Amino acid sequence: MDIYSEKLKRYFHQNTNLTDEVIDAVVNATQPRKYKKGEIFSKQGEFCNKIAYVCAGMFHGFSTQEDGSLFVAIFLREDDFVKGGFEISEPNTLTIQAICDTFVVEIKKNIIQEMCLQYPELGSVFLCMVEKCFLAHASHMIQIGTNKATDNYLLFQNKFQSDEDCIPQHLIAAYLGITPTQLSRIRKKLAGAQQSYQSITP
């Protein structure tokens, strides 16, 4: 078993109550894969028959608006699960693309669905994952719609502080619902405030 499959196995042991039998069945059905920077995991409007667990690296999920602009809905990093949509019959709502070289273990959705019929407890785990993803997306939409841009950026920094340097500025701006120019101004303002604070701190 490779290091990435072992990582998925460890994730299940630490975050679920699944038995070794169920965990081994899922892990043994996965395949490791590397997505190079810029490579697409799934495309908006198309069908995707796979789910992946991120072992290292990062994806972003975005939709393309009618005017050609991007709305970044989510960033997916280590220990996150990547999927276009849980139902095979439903097209992807987002395009999911690697921000940097990203390593995952993948499994076909139809295999997972068959396993969920065999192991009902596995179905409950994946349902919780889907609900968690939905709630995170809903919370983000409410946040950018009600908070000031600077406050949203500070929340972003708090959540992604260890990954911010890896994310291009235009993607961060699209995630916050602002332009790259606005983001640059916010960063300069915050940097200036930090310098002022340090200059008066004994």
N, C-alpha and C positions, 0 to 999 in steps of 0.2 A: 504494500500500500504506500503511495507517495505521500509527501509531507502535506499536500493540500487536502487530500482525502482525510488524513489524520486530523487536520485542523477542523474540518467539518464535523468529524466524529466527536471531537472535543467540545465543539459548540453545542451539539445536541445533548451531550452529557451534562454540560454546565447550565443550560437554559431550558431544558425540558425534562419531563418525567418518563420519556420513552424508554422502553426496555432495550437491552443490548440486541435482541433479535430484530427489532424494528429498525434500530439505528444501523445495524450492519446491512440490513436489506437495502436501505436507502443509499448508504455510502457505497456499497458494492455496485450499485446501478449508475453511479456518476462517472463522468469522464473529465480529467483535467484539461484546461485550455488556457492559452494566453491570447488576450486581445491587445493588439498593438495600439499605440496612441492614435486616436482618430478612427479606429475600427468600430463598426456598428454592431451592436448586439441584436437590436430589433428596430424596425422602422415603423413610424406612425402610419396607421391605416392598413398595415399588412398583418399577416398572421404569424405567430411565433410559437412553436411547439417545444419550448425549453424554459427551464428555470435554472438560475445559477446562484451559487454562494460565492461572495467575494472574499478571496483569501488575502489579496494584496492589491493595491491600486485604487482606482476610483472611476466611476461612470457618472454621467449626468443624463437626466431624462428631460427632454424638451419637446415642445410642440411648435410647429411653424404656423404663424398667423397668416391671414389673408394678404397682408401687406408685405410679407416676407420676413418680418421680424420674428425673433425667437422668444419664447417664454420658457424659462428653465423652471421646472416644477420640483425637481428633486436631485440631490446628490447621493450617490450610493457608494459606500466605502467598505472597508474591511468589516466583516461579520454581518453585512447586509445581504438580503436576497434580492435578486434581479429577475423581473418578469415583465412581459409586455401586457399580460392580462391572464387571469387564472383560468378562464374558460378557453378551450381550444377554438371554439366556434366564434369567439369575439376578436375583432382586429385590435391591434395595439393602439392605445390612446397616446403613447409617447414614442419618440425615437430615443433609444438609449445608446450612448456612444462613450467610448473610453476616453478619459481625459489624459491619461498617461498609460504606459504599459501596465496591464491589469491581468491578474491571474485568478481564475475561477475554477470551480468544479461544477459541471452541468449535468442536468438530468432532464429527460423528456417529460413533458407535462402529462402525456397519456400514461406513462409508467407510474408517475406519482399518483394519478387518479386511480389507477388499478390498485396500487398499494393502499390508498386510503379506504378502498372497499374491503381490502383484506385486513387492514389494521385501522379500525375506527379512531383510535387515539391519535394516529398520524394525521387524519383529516382535521381533528380539532386543533392540532398544532399549526397546520397550514392556514386554517381559517383565522386563527389569532394573528398570524403574520399578515394576512390580507387586511384585517381590520386595523392593525397597527399602522400599516402603510396608508390606508385611507384616512385615518385620523390625523396622521402627520401632515398629509397633503392638505386636508381641510383646515388644520390649524395654521399652516403656512399662508393659505389664501386669506384667511381672516386677518392674520398679522399684517400682511403687506397692504391690506385694504383699509386698516384702521390706524396703524402706527405711523409716526413720522419716519422718513427715510433714514435719518441718522440712527434712530432707535432700532430700526430693523437691521441696519448694518452692525450695530453693537451686538445684537442677538446672534447674527450670523457669525461674528468673530468668536463669541462665546462657545458656539456649537462646533465651529470648524477651525478653531485656532491652530491646531496642529496640521491642518491640510490647506489653509488659505493660500500659502505660497505656491501650491501645485495647481491652483485653479485660475485660469485666465480671467483678467479683469472684466471682459465683456460678458462672461458667463455669470460672474457674481452679480453684475448689474442686472442682467436678465432675470436672475433669481429674485432680486429685490424689487423688480418692476421699475427700474430707473435706467437712465442712460449711463454709459461709461464716463461721460463728462461729469455728470452729477456725482457719480461714485468717487471720481478723482477729487472733486471739491470737498466731499465729506471726509475723505482720508486726510487731505491737507488741513482741514479745520481741526480734526481730532489730533493730528500730529502737532499742530501749533498749540493747542490747548495743553497737550502733554508737556511740551517744552516749557511753556509758561509756568506750569505747576512745578516742574523740576527746578526751575530757576529761583523760585521763592521758597522751596523746601530746604530747611537747614540741614 
